[in-house]
Amino acid sequence: MTTIYWFSGTGNSLALARDIARHLGGDVPLVPIASLGTRPVTVEGAFGVVCPVYFYGLPLVVREFLGRMRSEGSPYAFAALTAGGFAGRAPVQARALLRRAGKDPDAVYVVTTPGNYIAMYDVRGAEARQRAIAGAHEAAERIAAGVKGGATAFVHASPAARAMNAVFYATFGREFSITCRRRDRRFFATEACTHCGACSRVCPVGNIDLVDGRPRWRGHCEQCFACIHWCPEAAIQIRRTATAKRSRYHHPGVSLDDIGSQRRRPE
């Protein structure tokens, strides 16, 4: 049996994890990484990690999880990374962290999904989103076939691409890692907020309190943008950006409750 560990903000990675599990068949456990808190995890069977790429690297919560993971005799391991564009150093990070956990991964995949980092760019149109979602469905089938067959598969970058990856990560990704959790200081809710609490329910790491019905961010943000994209009124904005003019997105096959189910519980 293969266990799949996942992290997702707008649902792209959860949808991919579900698709892979469906193609694998049987009772495949889907374990939300955020729900595990800071507990160490020991894995003995085959496993996979499915998560997004943030600023050319892995999300901090995923890096920390892999740092606590210990693999004992796992016969097969893979990582599937969803990205709206350039994956940067994320495949290299995934491989290095899994190796450090005791299992050199057998495969690392990058799957293109709709981009949603609206602090920097707008969500693409419906047709482009549908193409990306359809491509991710096809990728899930290929990944599951590879897992069943024990395939070895890696993202092989040219020397020039590796150099570019390193430069992009050093220029943007490293700074993002350092500032990620306090970047929520720029988040705010406009008067469009209806006090529904969706932002608090959907935050995977419990970073949002409600004060008089309005969100207050606590400074340990993962920058997954779940609160922004799942707000039914598009009330959450980011200061000094054009988010008020940009569209919201979440995967059509994933619900708010699905994302909220990964929420970290008090330890």
Secondary structure, 3 states (H helix, E strand, C coil): CEEEEECCCCCHHHHHHHHHHHHHCCCCCEEECHHHCCCCEEECCEEEEEEECECCECCHHHHHHHHHEEECCCCCEEEEEEECCCCCCHHHHHHHHHHHCCCCCCEEEEEECCCCCCCCCCCCCHHHHHHHHHHHHHHHHHHHHHHHHCCCECCCCCHHHHHHHHHHHHHHHHHHHHHHHHHHHHEEECCCCCCCCHHHHHCCCCCEEEECCEEEECCCCCCCCHHHHHCCCCCEEECCCCHHHCCCCCCCCCCHHHHHCCCCCCC
